[in-house]
Amino acid sequence: MLEGIVLGAIQGVTEWLPMSSEGVIILVKTYFFGGNEGLLELIGFALFLHLGTFLAAAWYLRDDVFALVKTALRPHRILQEGEIERMFRFLAIATLMSLLIGYPLLTWALPFAEQSIVVGTKVITAFVGVLLLGTAFAQWQAKRKKESGRKQVGDLEHKDGVLLGVIQGFTVLPGFSRSGLTISALLLRGYSDSTALRTSFLMSLPAVLGGNVFFSLREGVSLSAPMVFGLFSSFLFGIFTMHILFRISHKVNFAYFVFFFGILTLASVFL
């Protein structure tokens, strides 16, 4: 029971921070709770815990989710130029691109290159940390000039969907932070802080659901007590963490927020 609660809490907190929740869960499960699972089994366990944060995001952003479902049920509205329609098209493109990148990585790359992938992701994660620190500086300068990111959901373009989908696809590899990469990319594309958070969190929904369906069909899932307690724990901690992040992003200069993200990302390289 304790194992599930602890790992679920880790998932609930780190999913929304610029750290690889998958990587942290694998490390903690391996070194603190033992076990001799292979990398694919560990990833499957981490993906299952993502269902808790999936439910947390779906609940916290339920107005957006309901609006997107309505759009899906009315295909004639998909090509309209409203905010929700643009978000729907963005998510559809991003999810497709994530599938095209993530599927071959999960099925071909991981089984043959476990060690080299872990080493490689540390280098890239360090680069992302430096990039986030640079983004924080740019945000700080923009705030001083009152020119910080102004793009909103209604400004999402097809090329944003392609770019963010490719980035998210690579985050199936342990060590890559989905939220860190997608949020920093949206900020660098000129989107506002709240829009970057909201869009990144919504992007996680189809990706997590698709990843779990893939693993369930391919590897099979045997529910255990740690998994059940972990699911519940990740849901509660996921909602709490999202609430804190949105409050911080609205009340604190986002440059400091991104700077904190950058420091956490660099620190995760040494975990």
C-alpha positions in Angstrom: 0.0 0.0 0.0 2.8 2.4 1.0 4.6 1.8 -2.3 1.5 2.7 -4.3 0.7 5.9 -2.3 4.3 7.1 -2.5 4.7 6.4 -6.2 1.2 7.9 -7.0 2.1 11.1 -5.1 5.3 11.4 -7.0 3.4 11.0 -10.3 0.8 13.5 -9.2 3.4 16.1 -8.4 6.1 15.5 -11.1 3.7 15.1 -14.1 3.1 18.9 -14.1 6.7 19.9 -13.4 9.6 20.0 -15.8 11.0 16.6 -14.6 10.4 13.3 -16.1 7.7 11.7 -13.9 8.3 8.5 -15.7 12.0 8.6 -15.0 11.6 9.5 -11.3 9.0 6.8 -10.7 11.3 4.2 -12.4 14.2 5.3 -10.2 12.2 5.3 -6.9 10.5 2.0 -7.6 13.8 0.3 -8.5 16.0 1.6 -5.7 13.6 2.1 -2.9 11.0 -0.6 -3.4 13.1 -3.3 -5.1 11.9 -5.5 -7.9 13.5 -7.0 -11.0 11.2 -5.7 -13.7 12.5 -4.9 -17.1 12.4 -1.3 -18.5 9.2 -2.0 -20.5 7.4 -3.3 -17.4 8.5 -0.3 -15.4 7.3 2.1 -18.1 4.0 0.2 -18.2 3.6 0.7 -14.4 4.5 4.4 -14.7 2.0 4.8 -17.6 -0.7 3.3 -15.4 -0.1 5.9 -12.7 -0.5 8.5 -15.5 -4.2 7.5 -15.5 -4.5 9.2 -12.1 -3.2 12.5 -13.4 -5.2 12.0 -16.6 -8.4 11.9 -14.5 -7.1 14.9 -12.5 -6.5 17.0 -15.6 -9.9 15.9 -17.1 -11.6 17.0 -13.9 -9.7 20.2 -13.4 -10.2 21.2 -17.1 -13.7 19.6 -17.4 -15.2 22.7 -19.1 -12.6 22.4 -21.9 -13.0 18.7 -22.0 -16.8 18.8 -22.3 -16.5 21.5 -25.0 -14.0 19.4 -27.0 -16.2 16.3 -26.7 -19.2 18.3 -28.0 -17.1 19.4 -31.0 -16.0 15.9 -31.7 -19.7 14.9 -31.8 -20.5 17.7 -34.3 -18.0 17.2 -37.1 -19.5 20.1 -39.1 -18.1 22.5 -36.4 -14.5 21.3 -36.5 -13.5 23.6 -39.3 -15.0 26.7 -37.7 -12.7 29.4 -36.3 -13.7 29.4 -32.7 -11.3 28.9 -29.8 -12.5 25.4 -29.0 -12.5 24.3 -32.6 -8.9 25.6 -33.0 -7.9 23.7 -29.8 -9.6 20.5 -31.2 -7.7 20.7 -34.4 -4.4 21.4 -32.6 -4.9 18.4 -30.3 -5.8 16.1 -33.2 -2.7 17.1 -35.1 -0.4 16.9 -32.0 -1.8 13.5 -31.0 -1.3 12.1 -34.5 2.3 13.4 -34.6 3.0 12.0 -31.1 1.7 8.6 -32.2 4.0 8.7 -35.3 7.0 9.5 -33.2 6.2 7.6 -29.9 5.0 4.3 -31.3 8.3 3.3 -33.1 10.3 4.5 -30.1 8.3 2.3 -27.7 8.2 -0.7 -30.0 11.7 -0.6 -31.6 14.1 1.8 -29.9 13.6 0.9 -26.2 14.2 -2.8 -26.4 17.5 -2.4 -28.2 19.0 0.8 -26.7 18.1 1.1 -23.1 21.4 2.3 -21.7 22.3 4.7 -24.5 18.8 6.2 -24.4 19.1 7.0 -20.7 22.5 8.6 -21.2 21.3 10.5 -24.3 18.2 11.9 -22.5 20.3 13.2 -19.7 22.3 15.4 -22.1 19.2 16.6 -23.8 17.4 17.2 -20.5 20.3 19.4 -19.4 20.0 21.3 -22.6 16.3 21.8 -22.0 17.1 23.1 -18.5 19.4 25.7 -19.9 16.8 26.5 -22.5 14.2 27.1 -19.8 16.6 29.4 -17.9 17.0 31.3 -21.2 13.3 31.4 -21.6 12.9 32.8 -18.0 15.3 35.6 -18.9 13.4 36.4 -22.0 10.1 36.4 -20.1 11.6 38.7 -17.5 12.8 41.1 -20.1 9.4 40.9 -21.8 7.6 41.7 -18.6 9.8 44.8 -18.1 8.8 45.9 -21.6 5.2 44.7 -21.1 5.6 42.5 -24.2 5.3 39.0 -22.7 3.7 36.3 -24.7 0.3 37.4 -25.9 -0.9 34.5 -28.1 -4.0 32.7 -26.8 -5.8 29.5 -27.6 -7.5 31.2 -30.6 -4.1 31.7 -32.2 -3.1 28.0 -32.3 -2.0 27.0 -35.8 -1.5 23.7 -37.6 2.3 24.1 -37.4 2.0 24.4 -33.6 0.3 21.1 -33.6 3.0 19.4 -35.7 5.8 20.9 -33.6 4.3 20.1 -30.2 3.2 16.7 -31.3 6.8 15.8 -32.4 8.1 17.1 -29.1 5.6 15.2 -27.0 6.3 12.0 -29.0 9.9 11.9 -27.9 8.8 12.2 -24.2 7.9 8.5 -24.2 11.6 8.0 -23.5 12.6 7.9 -19.8 14.3 11.2 -18.8 12.3 13.5 -21.0 9.8 15.8 -19.3 6.6 16.1 -21.3 5.4 19.2 -19.4 8.8 20.9 -19.4 9.3 20.5 -23.1 5.8 21.3 -24.3 5.4 24.4 -22.0 8.8 25.8 -22.9 8.0 25.3 -26.6 4.7 27.1 -26.3 6.3 30.0 -24.4 9.0 30.3 -27.1 6.2 30.3 -29.7 4.9 33.4 -28.0 1.9 32.0 -26.1 0.9 33.4 -22.7 1.8 31.6 -19.6 -1.7 30.5 -18.7 -2.3 29.4 -22.3 0.9 27.4 -22.3 -0.1 25.6 -19.1 -3.7 24.9 -20.2 -2.6 23.7 -23.6 0.2 21.4 -22.3 -2.2 19.9 -19.7 -4.9 19.2 -22.4 -2.3 17.7 -24.6 -1.6 15.1 -22.0 -5.1 13.6 -22.1 -5.1 11.8 -25.4 -1.4 10.9 -25.1 -1.8 9.2 -21.7 -5.0 7.5 -22.7 -3.5 6.2 -26.0 -0.3 5.1 -24.2 -2.3 3.0 -21.7 -4.4 1.4 -24.4 -1.3 0.5 -26.3 0.4 -1.1 -23.3 -2.8 -2.9 -22.2 -3.2 -4.5 -25.6 0.5 -5.3 -26.1 1.7 -6.3 -22.7 -1.4 -6.9 -20.7 -2.1 -5.3 -17.3 -2.5 -7.2 -14.0 -3.9 -4.9 -11.3 -2.1 -5.0 -8.0 -2.7 -3.2 -4.7 0.2 -0.7 -5.3 -1.3 0.2 -8.7 -4.8 0.8 -7.2 -3.5 2.9 -4.3 -1.1 4.6 -6.7 -3.9 5.6 -9.1 -6.0 7.2 -6.3 -2.9 8.9 -4.9 -1.8 10.3 -8.3 -5.3 11.7 -8.9 -5.4 13.6 -5.6 -1.9 15.0 -5.8 -2.4 15.8 -9.5 -5.4 18.0 -8.8 -3.6 19.7 -5.9 -0.4 20.4 -7.9 -2.4 21.7 -10.9 -4.3 24.1 -8.7 -1.1 25.4 -7.1 0.6 25.9 -10.5 -2.3 27.8 -12.0 -2.5 30.0 -8.9 1.3 30.7 -9.1 1.2 31.4 -12.8 -1.5 34.1 -12.3 0.0 35.7 -9.2 3.7 35.5 -9.7 5.9 36.9 -12.5 6.1 33.9 -14.8 9.8 34.5 -15.4 10.4 33.3 -11.8 8.1 30.3 -12.4 10.0 29.3 -15.6 13.4 29.9 -13.8 12.3 27.5 -11.1 11.3 25.0 -13.8 14.8 25.3 -15.4 16.5 24.7 -12.0 14.4 21.6 -11.4 15.1 20.3 -14.9 18.9 20.7 -14.4 18.6 19.0 -11.0 16.7 16.1 -12.5 19.8 15.2 -14.7 21.6 14.1 -11.5 18.8 11.9 -10.2 
